[in-house]
Each structure stands twice: as C-alpha cells, then as structure tokens.
Amino acid sequence: MKRITKKTYLDWYENMFFWRKFEDKLAQVYIEQKVRGFLHLYNGQEAILAGALHAMDLTKDRMITAYRNHVQPIGMGVDPKRVMAELYGKSTGTSQGFGGSMHIFSKEHRFYGGHGIVGGQIPLGAGLAFADKYFKRDSVTLTFLGDGATRQGSLHETLNLAMLWKLPVVFCVENNGYAMGTSVERTASHTEIWKLGLGYEMPCKPVDGMKPETVANELDEAIQRARRGEGPTFLEIRTYRYRGHSMSDAQQYRTKEELSEKQKEDPIKYVRDLITKKKYATEKQLNDIDQRVKILVNECEKFAEESPYPEKSLMYDIVYEQENYPFLSHKL
C-alpha cells in the first residue's frame, strides 16, 4: 500500500471537508426544491471513502455502491460540477440529468453506481469481479452496502458464489447503525455483522470506520488478497451518519444525546486535530484549505444552476433504441 504521509493527511482533510460541504450545499438547495426526490447524505462516513481510495489502484480497480453515492464518484475522479448538475436534473450531469441522486454513474472512472434497490448492487459487484477474473484483468471491485442490505437474500447468494469462484471482490458493509430508521439490534438475532462471512469460510472482520488510516490498512490487505487470486473478503466497517436516512427523515429512532456523542468522533475533526498535533500544517494553512473548498462548492452550485435542462425528446431517445418504435403515441 502507498505510505500514509503528511501529504496523505492533508489530502484526506481537504477531500473529506469538500465532500461534507458539497453535501451540506445539496441539503440547502434541496430545501429550496432545486433538487427533488430522495436525497441520502454521507455526512459522518467520509473516512471510509478516504481510506478506500488510498488503498485502491484508481487506474484499474472498480467501485459500486447503493444510493448514498454522491461523493464516491468525485473521489474516483468524476468532476464534482457534473455530479451537482446531475442532482439538479441538468443536461450537463453525469447521466444528462436522468439518473439523479440515487444513480450517479461513470464507466470512464470505474464507478458503477448508485443503485436504489436495497442489495441490488451486491451481485452486480460480484459480476464485475467475475468479468475481471474471466478476462484475466488485474483489477479488484469494492462492493459497498449498508447494514440493512445484509438481510437481503442477494447478499448470501453472492457470498456463496464469490467464495466458490474466488472472485476478486471486497464486500464493505458500511454499518451506520440504522437501516433507514431500524437499528441493527432489531433486524436480526446477532449484531456482529462481520460474522456472516464465517458461514462461507470467507475472511472477515470488523473495522473502525471513523479513522481513514484504519480503513486504508484493512482494505489494502483485502485488496491485495483478491489481487493475488485468493478470493473475496467481507468487512463490517462501523461508522455513523450525522444526518437522517434521507432529507425527509424525522430521526425519531435516535436521541439528540446519541447524535451529539457520536459527533465527537467526527472523522474530519479527527484528521484536522491530528494534522495540528503533528504540526503538518498551521492554522492559517488549514483555513486556506477551508476557503478553497468553499470556493469550489460555490463553483459547483453555479455550474448546476446555469446549466440547461435536457430536451424533452431525449427522454424517448434514451429509452427506445428503435427510432421508429411503433407503440409511441406521444406528441412533442
């Protein structure tokens, strides 16, 4: 794995702070009804993505996840302006505005979604890994899922085949404690999600998801195992989300005291404090980073605001391959 250096921590801080402020801006414009539909935010879970990106080889490895998926493609190299535009439903978005919040996608940057069906991405992640093994490509797929998706049958079918075929895939459960509003304790008779891997004799363990270096080290081990042809790993990465399941979530399932206590473990604050303690940067240099981030977020908002909506005719062009499809009766 690449060494974790002073530059690593400074990059982690700038990236995670940007991801947080990018989504804070999304929350703001959602209230203004400029972004519609559901909006699931990643606040609090940023250390997982930061650590994962450090462990991955971004020239060949792949990532697939569920619907809390705005900042992952940015980390993989997608222009954040295009991500913001996609959420606005604009033609300059990653899917010309037709994917929206839950379906960010970029084959160019090896980010394969963005999937709204709970657990739907799990067999797809194994499928990507199967293709890499079949074509003898030296790539690994990170398949992310939430704690709620571990109760889906698709997970267990996929774990069985992934282990049987020794697929180069790492299953990363982002356990933030709540499946929508249902705690882990209420969804199964066990709370140690990582132990599900034991039933398939798959390497598995719990991981502290609030520290990027811990995530990076554990994922590096799993990725290298997969790259050597030794098969998959199942990791329960324990984290916490500071916002609701979606913007419409009243969060009646947890107390303000619980949230306040968990915010003491904020991964962004953790990295900033470490930078200060080790004298990797001065307070002024950190404030300069904060200012750069705020400027970039504003540029993303401006780009999305000023971009045009897609032409209505495009809705039919992207659904029907046959140009003279005989069963259309619409009038544009």
C-alpha positions in Angstrom: 0.0 0.0 0.0 1.1 3.6 -0.6 2.6 5.1 2.6 0.5 7.3 4.8 2.4 10.5 4.9 1.9 14.2 5.9 0.5 14.8 2.4 -1.9 11.9 2.8 -3.4 13.5 5.9 -3.6 16.9 4.2 -5.3 15.4 1.2 -7.7 13.4 3.4 -8.7 16.6 5.2 -9.3 18.6 2.1 -11.2 15.9 0.3 -13.4 14.9 3.3 -14.1 18.6 4.1 -15.1 19.1 0.5 -17.3 16.1 0.5 -19.0 17.3 3.6 -19.5 20.9 2.4 -20.6 19.6 -1.1 -23.4 17.6 0.6 -24.3 20.4 3.0 -24.9 22.6 -0.1 -27.1 19.8 -1.5 -29.1 19.8 1.7 -29.6 23.5 1.4 -30.7 23.5 -2.3 -33.0 20.5 -1.6 -34.9 22.6 0.9 -35.1 25.3 -1.8 -36.6 22.5 -4.1 -33.8 22.8 -6.6 -33.0 19.1 -6.1 -36.0 16.8 -6.0 -36.9 13.3 -5.0 -34.9 11.5 -2.3 -31.6 12.8 -1.0 -29.4 10.5 1.1 -26.3 12.2 2.5 -22.9 10.7 3.6 -22.1 13.1 6.5 -20.0 11.2 9.1 -19.0 8.3 6.8 -16.3 10.1 4.9 -13.3 8.3 6.4 -14.5 5.1 4.7 -14.2 6.6 1.3 -10.9 8.4 2.1 -9.3 5.2 3.3 -10.7 3.1 0.4 -9.4 5.4 -2.2 -5.9 5.3 -0.6 -5.9 1.5 -0.8 -7.2 1.2 -4.3 -5.4 1.4 -7.6 -7.6 4.0 -9.3 -6.2 3.1 -12.7 -7.9 -0.3 -12.7 -10.0 -1.0 -9.6 -13.7 -0.5 -9.5 -16.4 0.6 -7.1 -20.1 0.0 -6.8 -22.4 1.1 -4.0 -26.0 1.8 -3.1 -27.9 5.2 -3.1 -25.7 7.2 -0.7 -23.5 7.8 -3.6 -22.7 11.5 -4.3 -19.2 11.8 -3.1 -17.8 8.4 -4.2 -17.7 9.2 -7.9 -16.0 12.5 -7.0 -13.3 10.5 -5.2 -12.9 8.3 -8.2 -12.2 11.3 -10.4 -15.6 12.5 -11.7 -15.9 16.3 -12.0 -17.9 17.4 -8.9 -19.7 20.0 -11.1 -21.2 17.2 -13.2 -22.3 15.4 -10.1 -24.0 18.5 -8.8 -25.6 19.1 -12.2 -26.9 15.5 -12.2 -28.7 16.1 -8.9 -30.2 19.3 -10.4 -31.5 17.2 -13.3 -29.4 19.2 -15.8 -28.1 18.0 -19.2 -24.5 18.6 -18.1 -24.9 15.9 -15.4 -23.2 12.5 -15.3 -26.3 10.9 -16.9 -27.6 14.1 -18.6 -29.9 14.7 -15.7 -31.9 11.4 -16.0 -30.2 9.5 -13.2 -30.5 11.9 -10.3 -29.4 11.4 -6.7 -29.5 7.7 -6.5 -27.9 6.8 -9.8 -24.6 8.6 -10.3 -22.5 6.5 -12.7 -19.2 6.8 -14.6 -17.8 3.9 -16.5 -14.9 6.1 -17.5 -13.9 6.4 -13.9 -14.8 2.8 -13.0 -17.7 3.9 -10.7 -20.7 1.6 -11.4 -23.4 3.3 -9.4 -25.5 4.3 -7.5 -28.3 1.7 -7.0 -31.7 2.4 -5.5 -32.8 -1.2 -4.9 -31.6 -2.4 -1.4 -28.9 -5.0 -2.1 -29.3 -4.8 -5.8 -25.7 -3.7 -6.3 -24.2 -6.7 -4.4 -24.5 -9.4 -7.2 -23.5 -6.7 -9.7 -20.3 -6.1 -7.8 -19.5 -9.8 -7.9 -20.4 -9.7 -11.7 -17.8 -7.0 -12.3 -15.3 -9.1 -10.4 -16.2 -12.2 -12.4 -15.6 -10.4 -15.6 -12.2 -9.3 -14.4 -11.3 -12.8 -13.5 -12.7 -14.2 -16.7 -10.7 -11.8 -18.9 -7.6 -12.1 -16.6 -7.6 -8.4 -15.7 -5.6 -7.4 -12.6 -8.5 -5.5 -11.0 -10.4 -5.6 -7.8 -14.0 -4.5 -7.2 -15.1 -2.8 -3.9 -18.8 -3.5 -3.3 -20.3 -1.3 -0.7 -23.6 -2.0 1.1 -25.4 -0.8 4.1 -26.2 -2.8 7.3 -29.8 -3.1 6.1 -28.8 -4.8 2.9 -27.1 -7.6 4.9 -30.6 -9.0 5.5 -31.2 -9.4 1.8 -31.0 -12.8 0.1 -29.0 -11.4 -2.7 -26.0 -10.9 -0.3 -26.0 -14.6 0.8 -26.3 -15.9 -2.7 -23.5 -13.6 -3.8 -21.2 -14.5 -0.9 -21.6 -18.2 -1.7 -20.6 -17.8 -5.4 -17.9 -15.2 -4.8 -16.2 -17.6 -2.4 -16.8 -20.7 -4.6 -15.2 -18.9 -7.6 -12.6 -17.0 -5.6 -13.7 -13.7 -7.2 -11.5 -10.5 -6.8 -14.1 -8.6 -4.8 -14.2 -6.9 -1.4 -17.6 -6.6 0.3 -17.7 -3.5 2.5 -20.7 -3.1 4.9 -21.0 0.5 5.9 -22.7 -0.2 9.2 -24.0 3.2 10.4 -26.3 1.6 13.0 -29.6 2.1 11.2 -31.3 0.6 8.2 -33.4 3.6 7.4 -34.7 4.0 10.9 -34.4 0.4 12.1 -31.5 -0.4 14.4 -29.2 -3.3 13.8 -30.4 -4.9 17.0 -34.0 -5.0 15.7 -33.2 -6.7 12.3 -31.5 -9.9 13.4 -30.7 -12.1 16.4 -27.0 -11.1 16.1 -25.3 -7.7 15.9 -21.8 -8.8 14.8 -22.5 -8.4 11.0 -18.9 -9.3 10.0 -19.5 -12.9 11.3 -21.8 -13.5 8.3 -18.6 -14.2 6.4 -17.8 -17.2 8.6 -20.7 -19.1 7.2 -18.9 -19.1 3.8 -15.4 -19.5 5.3 -14.7 -16.1 3.9 -12.0 -13.9 5.5 -14.0 -11.3 7.6 -13.5 -8.8 10.4 -14.9 -5.6 11.9 -13.2 -2.3 11.1 -13.2 1.1 12.8 -14.8 3.3 10.0 -14.2 6.6 11.7 -10.4 6.7 11.1 -9.2 6.7 7.4 -5.9 5.1 8.1 -7.5 2.1 9.8 -9.9 1.7 6.8 -6.9 2.1 4.4 -4.9 -0.6 6.1 -7.7 -3.2 6.3 -8.8 -2.6 2.8 -5.3 -2.8 1.4 -4.9 -6.2 3.0 -8.3 -7.3 1.5 -7.5 -5.9 -2.0 -4.0 -7.5 -2.1 -5.6 -10.8 -1.2 -8.1 -10.5 -4.0 -5.4 -9.4 -6.5 -3.3 -12.5 -5.6 -6.3 -14.7 -6.6 -7.2 -15.7 -3.1 -10.8 -14.6 -3.3 -13.1 -12.2 -1.5 -13.2 -10.5 1.9 -16.2 -9.4 4.0 -15.6 -6.3 6.1 -18.1 -4.7 8.6 -16.9 -1.1 8.6 -18.5 0.5 11.6 -19.5 4.2 11.1 -22.2 6.7 11.9 -24.3 9.1 9.8 -24.9 12.6 11.2 -28.0 13.3 9.1 -31.1 11.3 8.6 -31.6 8.3 6.3 -32.8 10.9 3.8 -33.8 14.5 3.9 -37.4 13.6 4.8 -36.3 11.5 7.8 -37.6 12.9 11.2 -35.0 10.7 13.0 -37.3 9.7 15.8 -35.4 6.5 16.3 -32.4 8.1 18.0 -31.8 10.8 20.6 -30.1 14.1 20.2 -27.7 12.9 23.0 -26.7 9.9 21.0 -26.0 12.0 17.9 -24.0 14.6 20.0 -21.9 11.9 21.5 -21.1 10.3 18.1 -20.2 13.7 16.6 -17.2 13.7 19.0 -15.8 11.0 16.7 -16.2 13.1 13.5 -13.6 11.8 11.1 -12.9 15.3 9.7 -12.3 16.7 13.1 -10.1 13.7 13.9 -7.9 14.3 10.9 -7.7 18.1 11.4 -6.7 17.6 15.1 -4.1 15.0 14.1 -2.6 17.4 11.5 -2.4 20.1 14.1 -0.9 17.8 16.7 1.8 16.6 14.4 2.4 20.1 13.1 1.7 19.1 9.5 0.1 22.5 8.8 -0.5 25.7 10.5 -4.0 27.0 11.4 -3.7 29.5 8.6 -2.9 26.7 6.1 -5.9 24.8 7.2 -8.1 27.8 6.9 -6.8 28.3 3.4 -7.9 24.7 2.6 -11.3 25.5 4.1 -11.6 28.6 1.8 -10.6 26.7 -1.3 -13.2 24.1 -0.5 -16.0 26.7 -0.1 -15.0 28.4 -3.4 -15.1 25.0 -5.2 -18.6 24.2 -3.7 -19.9 27.5 -4.9 -18.5 26.9 -8.4 -20.3 23.6 -8.5 -23.6 25.2 -7.5 -23.1 28.0 -10.1 -22.4 25.4 -12.8 -25.5 23.4 -11.9 -27.7 26.5 -11.6 -26.7 27.8 -15.0 -26.7 24.5 -16.9 -29.8 23.8 -19.2 -32.3 21.1 -18.6 -32.2 18.2 -21.2 -34.5 18.4 -24.2 -37.8 16.5 -23.7 -37.2 14.5 -26.8 -34.2 12.9 -25.2 -36.4 11.1 -22.8 -37.6 8.9 -25.6 -34.2 8.7 -27.3 -32.6 7.1 -24.3 -35.5 4.6 -23.6 -36.1 3.2 -27.1 -33.3 2.1 -29.2 -35.5 1.7 -32.3 -36.1 5.1 -33.8 -39.5 4.4 -35.3 -40.8 2.5 -32.3 -44.4 1.6 -33.4 -46.1 1.9 -30.0 -45.5 5.5 -29.2 -48.4 7.9 -29.3 -46.8 11.0 -27.7 -46.9 14.4 -29.2 -43.8 16.6 -28.5 
